[in-house]
Amino acid sequence: MRFGLTSLRQRLMVMLLLPVALLLFGLGAAGFFYARGSLLDQWRESAVLSLERASHGVDMRLGQPEEAVKLINSISGLASYTTQEWEEQLSQLPGVARVKLTLLDQPEATGAPREGGAMPGMGMGRGQGAGGGGAAGPGRGWGMMRFRRVEMAKVTSPRLDAAVGAQTVTMVFDLSGENGKPVAHLEVVMRFAHLLEDLKALNWWQSDNVYLVDGTGRVLAKGAEARPLGGRLAADGDPFQQTLLGELRSKPSGTLLGPGVPVHEVAGFYHLSLAPWALVMITHGDAVLAPVQHFLRGFLLAGLGCIGLVLLLIFTVTGQVADSVRRVCRAARQVARGHYEDVPVPRRNDEFFRLAHSFNTMVAGLKEKDYIRDTFGRYVDPAVARRLMARPEATLLGGEKRRVAIMMTDVRGFTAMCETLSPEETIEVINRYLSRLIEVIQRHGGIIVDFLGDAVLAFFDSLEDGEAEAVRLAVCCSLEVLEATEKFNLEAAQKNYPQLATGIGLNFGEVVVGNIGSPARTKYGIVGGPVNLTQRIQSQAEGGEVVISQEVHDLLPAQLQVGRSFTVRPKGLDRDIQLYTLTGSSFCANVQPELQSEPL
């Protein structure tokens, strides 16, 4: 898709403004979400902590009757007071409207106490009287028995008590004896307002949306500024409050974020320990995230200013650089047509100096690449080609005499094999086979001269590293070619293709190395008698065999492992030559790189 960006100024506006805008947007978004998360985490911690402290205050007031009963019991025991005295003692607690102690019936043998009278066995006046005690007698029956446990059985929701003239909450306690069986029920009625006194003293109870709710979500009390909820959470079907109610029923405490970015509402809750109630705080998201929203507005203003500055710089700079860019564009179009044209290099040492210099370097590289392709073909390693081009004779027709190692490979019986394959299969097999050979030869620094059907002619130059090194590379390469052929055959077997057997000939001798051809078309290669002799040597190799000449053997006599030796008189020679079959070498034992070729 084209957007009609026809000038450098327009492109710079897109290429610079878009990344800057994206960067600013990314930084702003990252900062916003980081600050948002920090503020929400801070609110969560503070909300839960505040609700926890407030809940503990209500729990402490709810637990006062229980603590008083335990204290009296630990000092005097249950039988030390009449039920009336117990009720009078507990009625004096702050916030208590009335108390009722109900003793459970016990068998006579136990000396069960009588409501409104002294405990059996204690006589009059808390165990002392004129008669010296009742029927049970001192130390019998209940005596000074202390109950073992006080357990709150239930807490009612607040309701209007006509006798008290205010809302009250009824707490029922079970008193258990030493045997673990209930001995009495204690019912304490407390003013609901007394339970809320600690809450009303808190600032956030006066200013925030705070509610005291029961397990069903019914609102028992709310803060001074809290909005009405219709008597219970989610009374109007609010989805956020419905979710909050579900969380409230399943968790002892927690926080909840509402929908929207930024969130519209946040909530926290905490359950009381002694009553089936919970404190709930619901706050508008704006109140929590006000600092980050101020930051976002400031960041947007700063971002707009930054974008404006970038625009100013673009308009200032593009005027003086447009001409230089147009020159480079014109030259690039010429290069695209195949005409390698340099651009003038400005005198000032700035970005456009480097641009022009880099462009001219690119043109020189393209010229070199074309020359390598035209002269050395596609099958010479680029590093080897550059070393060859560094020599003066590499760029001129003709060459020089040098002693090189020559390798020729050929597939045995390939012509007959092709008769069993379709033309497409034949091309596929030979191409994949040759690709493996090319890879091996390039890895060992060989220069491929030509492909003769399924045969490959390559040589290893001795100019830089010496004759022995050239032969070493050729030997290692030939052994690895056999390995590559074996691996190829394993893959070919999966497609039921014929197995290939490669015969290889190695020779060493003096040839002419250089550019062969005309000024219009040249090829870097070798010519000479040793090249023809290498082809004759290769013809003596069986499939999977490497045959080397006497010259190769003499250069590395102690490092080559040979099998049979034999003499032949090749066609064109009037003398016999000594040949050897190569089975391995000491210096190639650990130099067998793993081939990285695609499977069939």
C-alpha positions as CSV (number, residue, x, y, z in Angstrom):
1,M,0.0,0.0,0.0
2,R,1.3,3.4,-1.0
3,F,0.6,6.5,1.0
4,G,1.9,9.2,-1.4
5,L,5.0,10.0,0.7
6,T,7.0,11.5,-2.1
7,S,9.5,13.8,-0.3
8,L,12.2,13.3,2.3
9,R,10.4,15.7,4.6
10,Q,7.2,13.7,4.5
11,R,9.1,10.4,5.1
12,L,11.1,11.9,8.0
13,M,7.9,13.1,9.5
14,V,6.6,9.5,9.4
15,M,9.9,7.8,10.2
16,L,10.7,10.0,13.1
17,L,7.3,11.1,14.4
18,L,5.9,7.6,14.5
19,P,8.7,6.1,16.6
20,V,8.7,9.1,18.9
21,A,5.0,9.0,19.3
22,L,5.0,5.3,19.9
23,L,7.9,5.7,22.4
24,L,6.1,8.5,24.2
25,F,2.9,6.5,24.2
26,G,4.7,3.4,25.5
27,L,6.4,5.3,28.2
28,G,3.2,7.1,29.2
29,A,1.3,3.8,29.2
30,A,4.0,2.0,31.2
31,G,4.2,4.9,33.6
32,F,0.4,5.1,33.9
33,F,0.0,1.4,34.5
34,Y,2.9,1.2,36.9
35,A,1.6,4.2,38.9
36,R,-1.9,2.8,38.7
37,G,-0.8,-0.5,40.0
38,S,1.2,1.1,42.8
39,L,-1.7,3.3,43.9
40,L,-4.2,0.4,43.8
41,D,-1.8,-1.8,45.7
42,Q,-1.3,1.0,48.3
43,W,-5.1,1.5,48.5
44,R,-5.6,-2.3,48.9
45,E,-3.2,-2.5,51.7
46,S,-4.4,0.6,53.5
47,A,-8.1,-0.3,53.0
48,V,-7.8,-3.9,54.3
49,L,-5.7,-2.7,57.2
50,S,-8.2,0.1,58.1
51,L,-11.1,-2.4,57.8
52,E,-9.2,-4.9,59.9
53,R,-8.6,-2.4,62.7
54,A,-12.2,-1.2,62.7
55,S,-13.4,-4.8,62.7
56,H,-11.3,-5.6,65.7
57,G,-12.8,-2.6,67.5
58,V,-16.3,-4.0,66.9
59,D,-15.2,-7.5,67.9
60,M,-13.7,-6.2,71.1
61,R,-17.0,-4.6,72.1
62,L,-18.9,-7.8,71.1
63,G,-16.5,-9.9,73.2
64,Q,-16.8,-7.8,76.4
65,P,-19.6,-10.0,77.9
66,E,-17.7,-13.2,77.1
67,E,-14.5,-11.8,78.7
68,A,-16.5,-10.7,81.8
69,V,-18.0,-14.1,82.2
70,K,-14.6,-15.8,81.9
71,L,-13.1,-13.4,84.4
72,I,-15.8,-13.9,87.0
73,N,-15.7,-17.7,86.5
74,S,-11.9,-17.7,86.9
75,I,-12.2,-15.9,90.2
76,S,-15.2,-17.3,91.9
77,G,-16.8,-20.1,89.8
78,L,-20.3,-20.5,88.6
79,A,-21.8,-21.5,92.0
80,S,-20.6,-18.4,93.8
81,Y,-23.4,-16.3,92.5
82,T,-27.1,-16.6,92.0
83,T,-28.4,-16.2,88.5
84,Q,-29.8,-12.8,89.6
85,E,-26.4,-11.7,90.7
86,W,-24.8,-12.9,87.5
87,E,-27.3,-10.9,85.5
88,E,-26.7,-7.8,87.7
89,Q,-23.0,-8.1,87.3
90,L,-23.1,-8.4,83.5
91,S,-25.8,-5.7,83.1
92,Q,-23.3,-3.2,84.4
93,L,-21.1,-3.7,81.3
94,P,-21.0,-0.7,78.9
95,G,-23.7,-1.0,76.2
96,V,-25.5,-3.9,77.8
97,A,-29.3,-3.4,77.9
98,R,-30.3,-6.6,79.7
99,V,-29.0,-10.0,80.5
100,K,-30.7,-13.4,81.1
101,L,-28.9,-16.5,82.5
102,T,-30.8,-19.7,82.0
103,L,-29.6,-22.7,84.0
104,L,-30.2,-26.1,82.4
105,D,-31.9,-28.9,84.5
106,Q,-29.4,-31.3,86.1
107,P,-30.0,-34.6,88.0
108,E,-30.5,-34.0,91.7
109,A,-27.3,-35.9,92.5
110,T,-25.3,-33.2,90.9
111,G,-26.7,-30.5,93.1
112,A,-28.1,-28.5,90.2
113,P,-28.5,-24.8,91.1
114,R,-31.8,-23.2,91.4
115,E,-32.5,-20.0,89.5
116,G,-32.7,-17.0,91.7
117,G,-31.2,-18.9,94.7
118,A,-27.8,-19.9,95.9
119,M,-26.0,-22.8,94.4
120,P,-26.6,-26.0,96.3
121,G,-24.0,-26.9,98.8
122,M,-23.1,-23.3,99.3
123,G,-26.0,-22.3,101.7
124,M,-27.0,-18.8,102.2
125,G,-24.8,-15.9,101.5
126,R,-22.7,-17.5,98.9
127,G,-22.1,-20.8,100.7
128,Q,-22.4,-19.6,104.3
129,G,-25.6,-19.6,106.4
130,A,-27.1,-20.4,109.8
131,G,-27.7,-24.0,109.0
132,G,-24.2,-24.6,107.6
133,G,-25.4,-25.4,104.1
134,G,-28.2,-27.1,102.2
135,A,-28.9,-30.6,101.4
136,A,-25.8,-31.0,99.3
137,G,-23.5,-29.8,102.0
138,P,-20.2,-28.0,101.4
139,G,-17.9,-29.6,98.9
140,R,-20.7,-31.7,97.3
141,G,-22.7,-31.3,94.1
142,W,-21.9,-28.1,92.3
143,G,-19.9,-26.6,95.2
144,M,-17.3,-24.2,93.7
145,M,-17.5,-25.8,90.2
146,R,-16.2,-23.7,87.4
147,F,-17.4,-24.1,83.9
148,R,-14.8,-25.0,81.3
149,R,-15.8,-23.1,78.2
150,V,-17.9,-20.0,77.1
151,E,-18.9,-20.3,73.5
152,M,-20.9,-17.7,71.6
153,A,-23.7,-19.6,69.9
154,K,-25.2,-16.8,67.8
155,V,-25.4,-13.1,67.2
156,T,-28.6,-11.6,65.9
157,S,-28.9,-8.8,63.4
158,P,-29.7,-5.4,64.9
159,R,-33.4,-4.7,65.4
160,L,-35.5,-2.0,67.1
161,D,-36.0,-2.9,70.8
162,A,-39.2,-1.2,72.1
163,A,-38.1,-1.7,75.7
164,V,-34.8,0.0,75.2
165,G,-36.0,2.5,72.6
166,A,-33.0,1.8,70.3
167,Q,-31.6,-0.9,68.0
168,T,-30.1,-3.8,69.9
169,V,-28.1,-6.9,69.2
170,T,-28.7,-10.2,71.0
171,M,-25.8,-12.5,71.8
172,V,-26.3,-16.0,73.0
173,F,-23.6,-17.9,74.9
174,D,-23.3,-21.6,75.8
175,L,-21.7,-22.3,79.2
176,S,-20.2,-25.8,79.4
177,G,-19.1,-27.7,82.5
178,E,-16.0,-29.7,83.3
179,N,-17.6,-32.7,81.6
180,G,-18.1,-30.6,78.4
181,K,-21.9,-30.6,78.7
182,P,-23.9,-27.4,78.6
183,V,-24.9,-26.2,82.1
184,A,-26.4,-22.8,81.2
185,H,-27.4,-20.4,78.4
186,L,-26.5,-16.7,78.7
187,E,-28.4,-14.1,76.6
188,V,-26.9,-10.6,76.4
189,V,-28.7,-7.8,74.7
190,M,-26.4,-4.9,73.7
191,R,-27.2,-1.5,72.2
192,F,-26.1,-1.6,68.5
193,A,-25.0,2.0,68.7
194,H,-22.5,1.0,71.4
195,L,-20.9,-1.5,69.0
196,L,-20.4,1.3,66.4
197,E,-18.8,3.9,68.7
198,D,-15.3,3.1,67.6
199,L,-16.3,3.2,63.9
200,K,-17.9,6.6,64.3
201,A,-14.7,8.0,65.7
202,L,-12.9,7.1,62.4
203,N,-12.4,9.8,59.8
204,W,-13.1,7.5,56.9
205,W,-16.4,6.3,58.4
206,Q,-17.5,10.0,58.2
207,S,-16.3,10.6,54.6
208,D,-16.2,7.3,52.6
209,N,-18.7,4.8,51.4
210,V,-18.4,2.4,54.3
211,Y,-21.0,-0.2,55.2
212,L,-21.5,-2.8,57.9
213,V,-23.4,-5.7,56.2
214,D,-24.4,-9.2,57.2
215,G,-23.9,-12.4,55.3
216,T,-26.7,-11.8,52.9
217,G,-25.5,-8.4,52.0
218,R,-28.1,-6.5,54.0
219,V,-26.8,-3.1,55.2
220,L,-26.8,-3.0,59.0
221,A,-25.1,0.4,59.2
222,K,-23.4,2.9,56.9
223,G,-21.0,5.8,57.1
224,A,-22.2,9.4,57.5
225,E,-21.5,10.2,53.8
226,A,-22.1,6.8,52.3
227,R,-24.7,6.7,49.5
228,P,-27.8,4.6,50.1
229,L,-27.7,1.1,48.5
230,G,-31.4,0.3,48.8
231,G,-31.0,-1.7,52.0
232,R,-28.5,-4.3,50.7
233,L,-25.6,-4.8,48.3
234,A,-26.6,-5.3,44.6
235,A,-30.2,-4.3,45.4
236,D,-30.4,-2.5,42.1
237,G,-28.6,-5.3,40.2
238,D,-25.3,-3.5,40.0
239,P,-22.8,-6.1,38.5
240,F,-19.9,-4.8,40.5
241,Q,-21.8,-5.1,43.8
242,Q,-23.0,-8.6,42.7
243,T,-19.4,-9.7,42.2
244,L,-18.5,-8.1,45.5
245,L,-21.2,-10.0,47.3
246,G,-20.0,-13.2,45.8
247,E,-16.4,-12.4,47.0
248,L,-17.8,-11.5,50.4
249,R,-19.5,-14.9,50.8
250,S,-16.4,-16.9,49.9
251,K,-13.4,-15.0,51.4
252,P,-12.7,-13.6,54.9
253,S,-11.2,-10.4,53.5
254,G,-10.0,-8.9,50.2
255,T,-10.3,-6.2,47.6
256,L,-12.0,-6.0,44.2
257,L,-11.4,-3.8,41.2
258,G,-14.3,-2.7,39.1
259,P,-14.5,-2.4,35.3
260,G,-13.1,0.3,33.2
261,V,-9.6,1.8,32.5
262,P,-9.1,3.6,34.8
263,V,-11.4,1.5,37.1
264,H,-14.7,3.1,38.0
265,E,-14.9,1.6,41.5
266,V,-12.8,-0.3,43.9
267,A,-13.9,-2.1,47.0
268,G,-12.5,-3.8,50.1
269,F,-14.1,-5.9,52.8
270,Y,-13.2,-7.6,56.1
271,H,-15.2,-10.1,58.2
272,L,-15.7,-9.7,61.9
273,S,-14.6,-12.6,64.0
274,L,-17.4,-12.7,66.5
275,A,-20.4,-11.9,64.3
276,P,-21.5,-12.9,60.8
277,W,-21.0,-9.3,59.6
278,A,-18.4,-7.6,57.4
279,L,-17.2,-4.1,56.9
280,V,-17.3,-3.0,53.3
281,M,-15.7,0.0,51.7
282,I,-16.6,1.1,48.2
283,T,-14.7,4.0,46.7
284,H,-14.8,5.7,43.3
285,G,-11.7,4.9,41.2
286,D,-11.1,8.6,40.5
287,A,-10.5,9.3,44.2
288,V,-7.9,6.6,44.3
289,L,-6.2,7.3,41.0
290,A,-6.4,11.1,41.1
291,P,-2.6,11.5,41.3
292,V,-1.9,9.2,38.3
293,Q,-4.6,11.0,36.2
294,H,-2.9,14.3,37.0
295,F,0.4,12.7,35.9
296,L,-1.2,11.5,32.6
297,R,-2.5,14.9,31.7
298,G,0.9,16.4,32.3
299,F,2.6,13.7,30.3
300,L,0.3,14.3,27.4
301,L,1.1,18.0,27.4
302,A,4.8,17.2,27.5
303,G,4.5,14.6,24.8
304,L,2.7,17.1,22.5
305,G,5.5,19.6,23.1
306,C,8.1,17.0,22.3
307,I,6.4,16.1,19.0
308,G,6.2,19.8,18.1
309,L,10.0,20.1,18.7
310,V,10.6,17.1,16.4
311,L,8.5,18.7,13.7
312,L,10.5,21.9,14.0
313,L,13.8,20.0,13.7
314,I,12.5,18.1,10.6
315,F,11.5,21.3,8.8
316,T,14.8,22.9,9.7
317,V,17.1,20.0,8.6
318,T,15.3,18.6,5.5
319,G,15.8,21.7,3.5
320,Q,19.7,21.4,3.4
321,V,19.8,17.7,3.0
322,A,17.2,17.1,0.3
323,D,19.7,17.7,-2.5
324,S,22.1,15.2,-1.2
325,V,19.4,12.6,-0.8
326,R,18.1,13.2,-4.3
327,R,21.6,12.7,-5.7
328,V,21.9,9.4,-3.9
329,C,18.4,8.4,-5.2
330,R,19.4,9.1,-8.8
331,A,22.5,7.1,-8.4
332,A,20.5,4.2,-6.8
333,R,18.2,4.1,-9.8
334,Q,21.2,3.8,-12.1
335,V,22.5,1.0,-10.0
336,A,19.1,-0.7,-10.2
337,R,19.5,-0.6,-14.0
338,G,22.9,-2.2,-13.9
339,H,24.9,1.0,-14.3
340,Y,27.2,1.4,-11.4
341,E,27.5,5.1,-10.8
342,D,29.3,6.7,-7.9
343,V,27.9,9.8,-6.1
344,P,30.0,12.9,-5.4
345,V,31.4,12.8,-1.8
346,P,30.7,16.2,0.0
347,R,33.7,17.9,1.6
348,R,32.0,18.3,5.0
349,N,32.6,15.3,7.3
350,D,29.0,14.7,8.3
351,E,26.3,12.1,7.9
352,F,25.9,12.7,4.2
353,F,29.7,12.4,3.7
354,R,29.3,8.9,5.3
355,L,26.2,8.2,3.3
356,A,28.0,9.0,0.0
357,H,31.0,7.1,1.0
358,S,29.0,4.1,2.1
359,F,27.0,4.2,-1.1
360,N,30.2,4.2,-3.2
361,T,31.5,1.3,-1.1
362,M,28.3,-0.6,-1.8
363,V,28.7,0.1,-5.5
364,A,32.3,-1.2,-5.4
365,G,31.0,-4.3,-3.5
366,L,28.4,-4.9,-6.2
367,K,31.0,-4.7,-8.9
368,E,33.2,-7.1,-7.0
369,K,30.3,-9.5,-6.5
370,D,29.4,-9.5,-10.2
371,Y,33.1,-10.0,-11.1
372,I,33.3,-13.0,-8.7
373,R,30.1,-14.5,-10.1
374,D,31.3,-14.0,-13.7
375,T,34.8,-15.2,-13.1
376,F,34.7,-17.8,-10.4
377,G,31.1,-18.9,-10.6
378,R,28.7,-19.5,-7.7
379,Y,30.5,-22.5,-6.2
380,V,33.7,-20.8,-4.9
381,D,33.6,-19.7,-1.2
382,P,33.5,-15.9,-1.1
383,A,36.5,-15.7,1.3
384,V,38.5,-17.8,-1.1
385,A,37.4,-15.7,-4.1
386,R,38.5,-12.5,-2.3
387,R,41.9,-13.9,-1.6
388,L,42.2,-14.8,-5.3
389,M,41.1,-11.4,-6.4
390,A,43.8,-9.8,-4.2
391,R,46.4,-11.3,-6.6
392,P,47.1,-9.2,-9.7
393,E,46.8,-12.1,-12.2
394,A,43.3,-12.9,-11.0
395,T,41.7,-9.9,-12.8
396,L,43.6,-10.5,-16.1
397,L,43.2,-13.0,-18.9
398,G,45.8,-15.7,-18.8
399,G,47.5,-17.0,-15.7
400,E,50.6,-18.6,-14.3
401,K,52.0,-22.0,-13.7
402,R,51.6,-23.4,-10.2
403,R,51.6,-26.8,-8.6
404,V,48.2,-27.7,-7.2
405,A,46.3,-30.7,-5.9
406,I,43.5,-31.8,-8.3
407,M,40.4,-33.8,-7.3
408,M,37.9,-35.3,-9.6
409,T,34.8,-37.2,-8.5
410,D,32.3,-39.3,-10.5
411,V,29.3,-41.5,-9.8
412,R,29.7,-45.0,-10.9
413,G,26.9,-46.4,-13.1
414,F,24.9,-43.2,-13.1
415,T,23.9,-43.4,-16.7
416,A,22.4,-46.8,-16.3
417,M,20.8,-45.7,-13.0
418,C,19.0,-42.8,-14.8
419,E,17.1,-45.3,-16.9
420,T,15.2,-46.4,-13.8
421,L,14.3,-42.8,-12.8
422,S,12.0,-40.3,-14.3
423,P,13.6,-37.1,-15.6
424,E,12.4,-35.1,-12.6
425,E,13.7,-37.7,-10.1
426,T,17.1,-37.8,-12.0
427,I,17.5,-34.0,-11.6
428,E,16.4,-34.1,-8.0
429,V,18.9,-36.9,-7.1
430,I,21.9,-35.3,-8.9
431,N,21.2,-31.8,-7.6
432,R,20.9,-33.0,-4.0
433,Y,24.0,-35.1,-4.3
434,L,26.0,-32.3,-5.9
435,S,24.9,-29.8,-3.2
436,R,26.5,-32.0,-0.5
437,L,29.7,-32.3,-2.5
438,I,29.8,-28.5,-3.1
439,E,29.4,-27.9,0.7
440,V,32.3,-30.3,1.5
441,I,34.6,-28.8,-1.1
442,Q,33.9,-25.2,-0.1
443,R,34.5,-26.1,3.6
444,H,38.0,-27.4,2.7
445,G,38.9,-24.4,0.6
446,G,38.6,-26.1,-2.8
447,I,37.9,-24.2,-6.0
448,I,35.3,-25.9,-8.2
449,V,36.4,-25.6,-11.8
450,D,33.5,-27.4,-13.6
451,F,30.6,-29.9,-13.4
452,L,30.7,-32.6,-16.0
453,G,27.3,-34.2,-15.6
454,D,27.6,-36.1,-12.3
455,A,31.3,-35.5,-12.1
456,V,33.0,-32.6,-10.3
457,L,36.5,-31.1,-11.1
458,A,38.1,-29.1,-8.3
459,F,41.6,-28.0,-7.2
460,F,43.4,-26.9,-4.1
461,D,45.9,-24.1,-4.5
462,S,49.4,-24.3,-2.9
463,L,50.3,-20.7,-3.3
464,E,49.5,-19.5,0.2
465,D,50.1,-22.5,2.5
466,G,52.4,-24.7,0.5
467,E,52.1,-27.9,-1.5
468,A,51.8,-30.3,1.5
469,E,48.9,-28.3,2.9
470,A,47.1,-28.3,-0.5
471,V,47.4,-32.1,-0.6
472,R,46.2,-32.4,3.0
473,L,43.1,-30.4,2.2
474,A,42.4,-32.5,-0.9
475,V,42.9,-35.8,0.9
476,C,40.6,-34.7,3.8
477,C,38.0,-33.4,1.3
478,S,38.0,-36.7,-0.7
479,L,37.5,-38.8,2.4
480,E,34.6,-36.5,3.6
481,V,33.0,-36.7,0.1
482,L,32.8,-40.5,0.6
483,E,31.1,-39.9,4.0
484,A,28.7,-37.4,2.5
485,T,27.8,-39.9,-0.1
486,E,27.0,-42.6,2.5
487,K,24.8,-40.1,4.4
488,F,23.1,-39.2,1.2
489,N,22.4,-42.9,0.5
490,L,20.7,-43.2,3.9
491,E,18.3,-40.4,3.1
492,A,17.8,-41.6,-0.5
493,A,16.8,-45.1,0.8
494,Q,13.8,-43.6,2.5
495,K,12.5,-42.6,-1.0
496,N,13.5,-45.8,-2.6
497,Y,16.1,-44.0,-4.8
498,P,19.1,-45.9,-6.1
499,Q,22.3,-45.9,-4.0
500,L,25.2,-43.9,-5.4
501,A,28.8,-44.9,-5.4
502,T,31.4,-42.2,-5.8
503,G,34.8,-42.8,-7.3
504,I,37.5,-40.2,-6.6
505,G,40.9,-39.5,-8.2
506,L,43.6,-37.3,-6.6
507,N,46.6,-35.9,-8.4
508,F,49.3,-33.3,-7.8
509,G,51.1,-31.5,-10.6
510,E,52.0,-28.3,-12.4
511,V,49.1,-26.6,-14.3
512,V,48.3,-23.1,-15.6
513,V,46.0,-21.3,-13.1
514,G,44.1,-18.2,-14.1
515,N,41.3,-16.7,-16.1
516,I,40.3,-18.7,-19.1
517,G,38.1,-17.2,-21.8
518,S,37.6,-13.8,-23.4
519,P,37.0,-10.3,-22.1
520,A,33.3,-10.9,-22.5
521,R,33.2,-14.1,-20.5
522,T,35.9,-15.5,-18.3
523,K,36.3,-18.4,-15.9
524,Y,38.9,-19.0,-13.2
525,G,40.2,-22.5,-13.7
526,I,43.2,-24.8,-14.5
527,V,44.5,-26.4,-17.7
528,G,47.3,-28.8,-18.3
529,G,48.3,-32.4,-18.5
530,P,47.8,-33.2,-14.8
531,V,44.2,-32.3,-15.2
532,N,43.7,-34.9,-17.9
533,L,45.7,-37.4,-15.9
534,T,43.5,-36.8,-12.9
535,Q,40.5,-37.9,-15.0
536,R,42.4,-41.1,-15.9
537,I,43.2,-41.8,-12.3
538,Q,39.6,-41.2,-11.3
539,S,38.5,-43.8,-13.8
540,Q,40.6,-46.4,-11.9
541,A,38.6,-45.9,-8.7
542,E,35.8,-48.3,-7.8
543,G,32.7,-46.9,-6.2
544,G,33.4,-45.7,-2.7
545,E,37.2,-45.6,-3.4
546,V,39.8,-42.9,-3.5
547,V,42.8,-43.5,-5.8
548,I,45.9,-41.2,-5.5
549,S,48.9,-40.7,-7.7
550,Q,52.5,-41.2,-6.7
551,E,53.0,-37.4,-6.4
552,V,50.2,-37.2,-3.8
553,H,51.7,-40.2,-1.9
554,D,55.2,-38.8,-1.9
555,L,54.2,-35.4,-0.4
556,L,52.7,-37.1,2.7
557,P,54.1,-40.6,2.8
558,A,54.0,-41.1,6.6
559,Q,50.5,-39.7,7.1
560,L,48.5,-41.5,4.5
561,Q,46.9,-44.9,5.0
562,V,46.8,-46.8,1.7
563,G,45.4,-50.1,0.7
564,R,46.4,-51.7,-2.5
565,S,48.9,-50.3,-4.9
566,F,49.0,-50.9,-8.6
567,T,50.4,-49.6,-11.9
568,V,48.5,-48.6,-15.0
569,R,49.4,-47.0,-18.3
570,P,46.8,-44.3,-18.9
571,K,45.6,-43.4,-22.3
572,G,47.9,-40.7,-23.8
573,L,51.0,-41.7,-21.8
574,D,53.8,-43.9,-22.9
575,R,54.8,-45.1,-19.4
576,D,53.2,-46.8,-16.5
577,I,52.3,-44.8,-13.4
578,Q,52.0,-46.0,-9.8
579,L,48.7,-45.6,-8.0
580,Y,47.4,-46.2,-4.5
581,T,44.0,-46.6,-2.9
582,L,43.5,-44.2,0.0
583,T,41.9,-45.7,3.1
584,G,42.5,-42.9,5.6
585,S,44.9,-40.4,7.0
586,S,46.2,-39.6,10.5
587,F,45.6,-35.9,10.1
588,C,41.9,-36.3,8.9
589,A,40.9,-38.7,11.7
590,N,39.5,-35.9,13.8
591,V,38.6,-33.5,11.0
592,Q,35.2,-34.8,9.8
593,P,32.7,-31.9,10.0
594,E,29.1,-32.8,10.3
595,L,27.2,-32.0,7.1
596,Q,24.3,-29.6,7.4
597,S,22.3,-30.3,4.4
598,E,18.5,-30.6,3.9
599,P,17.1,-34.1,3.8
600,L,15.6,-35.6,0.6
